[in-house]
Amino acid sequence: MSPTLEPIHTLTARVRMHGPRLLAGLPDPHDELMSLVWGPRFDREHAMGLLARQPEHAALTLPALLDAADRFDALHTGAKHRLRQLIVRHRALGGALDS
């Protein structure tokens, strides 16, 4: 795997693992996910609000969420843009994040 894509691959693998719990029951999980990564830094405040909806999963999900936030913040601008494109593409292909 390309060293350029490895950080994105790591983030997407963790979203696949923890995203269904974090985004369960939301009307548009892709919008929620995009809102976390829309700005130049990961929106930790919004993520904590999502996590507060699922307190029974907080102990398992919180460390992964904070790690994903740190990893996203460390990405260069081009990689952040690529990650956003992947979310949009996943939505267009009808991918479910909440199943």
C-alpha positions as CSV (number, residue, x, y, z in Angstrom):
1,M,0.0,0.0,0.0
2,S,1.2,3.5,-0.8
3,P,2.6,5.4,2.2
4,T,0.3,8.3,1.1
5,L,-2.9,6.2,1.4
6,E,-1.9,4.2,4.5
7,P,-3.2,6.8,7.0
8,I,-6.5,7.0,5.2
9,H,-6.8,3.2,5.1
10,T,-6.2,3.1,8.8
11,L,-8.9,5.7,9.5
12,T,-11.5,4.0,7.2
13,A,-10.8,0.6,8.8
14,R,-11.6,2.1,12.2
15,V,-14.7,3.8,10.9
16,R,-15.9,0.4,9.6
17,M,-15.3,-1.1,13.0
18,H,-16.7,1.6,15.3
19,G,-18.9,3.7,13.0
20,P,-22.0,1.4,13.1
21,R,-22.1,1.8,16.9
22,L,-21.4,5.5,16.9
23,L,-23.8,6.3,14.0
24,A,-26.6,3.8,14.8
25,G,-30.1,5.2,14.5
26,L,-29.2,8.5,12.8
27,P,-31.2,9.6,9.8
28,D,-28.1,10.2,7.7
29,P,-24.9,8.6,9.0
30,H,-22.9,9.9,6.0
31,D,-23.8,13.5,6.9
32,E,-22.8,12.9,10.5
33,L,-19.5,11.3,9.5
34,M,-18.8,14.2,7.1
35,S,-19.6,16.7,9.8
36,L,-16.8,15.2,11.9
37,V,-14.2,15.7,9.1
38,W,-15.5,18.7,7.3
39,G,-13.2,21.3,8.8
40,P,-9.4,21.4,9.1
41,R,-9.6,19.5,12.4
42,F,-11.7,16.6,13.5
43,D,-14.8,17.9,15.3
44,R,-14.3,16.3,18.7
45,E,-17.2,18.2,20.3
46,H,-19.7,16.8,17.8
47,A,-18.2,13.4,18.2
48,M,-18.7,13.5,21.9
49,G,-22.3,14.4,21.3
50,L,-22.7,11.4,19.1
51,L,-21.0,9.2,21.7
52,A,-23.2,10.5,24.5
53,R,-26.2,9.0,22.6
54,Q,-24.6,5.5,23.1
55,P,-23.2,5.5,26.7
56,E,-23.2,1.7,26.8
57,H,-20.6,1.7,24.1
58,A,-18.5,4.7,25.3
59,A,-15.8,2.8,27.0
60,L,-15.1,0.8,23.8
61,T,-15.6,3.6,21.3
62,L,-14.0,6.6,23.0
63,P,-10.3,5.5,22.7
64,A,-10.8,4.6,19.0
65,L,-12.7,7.9,18.4
66,L,-9.9,10.0,20.0
67,D,-7.3,8.1,18.1
68,A,-9.2,8.7,14.8
69,A,-9.4,12.4,15.7
70,D,-5.7,12.6,16.2
71,R,-4.9,10.7,13.0
72,F,-7.3,12.9,11.0
73,D,-5.7,16.1,12.4
74,A,-2.2,14.7,11.4
75,L,-3.2,14.2,7.8
76,H,-2.1,16.7,5.2
77,T,-4.8,18.8,3.4
78,G,-4.8,16.6,0.3
79,A,-5.4,13.4,2.3
80,K,-8.2,15.1,4.3
81,H,-9.9,16.0,1.0
82,R,-9.4,12.4,-0.3
83,L,-11.1,11.1,2.8
84,R,-14.1,13.4,2.3
85,Q,-14.3,12.2,-1.3
86,L,-14.4,8.6,-0.1
87,I,-17.3,9.4,2.2
88,V,-19.2,11.1,-0.6
89,R,-18.5,8.1,-2.9
90,H,-19.6,5.6,-0.3
91,R,-22.9,7.4,0.0
92,A,-23.4,7.6,-3.7
93,L,-22.8,3.8,-4.0
94,G,-25.4,3.3,-1.4
95,G,-23.1,2.1,1.3
96,A,-24.6,1.7,4.7
97,L,-22.8,3.0,7.7
98,D,-25.4,2.1,10.2
99,S,-26.0,-1.6,9.5
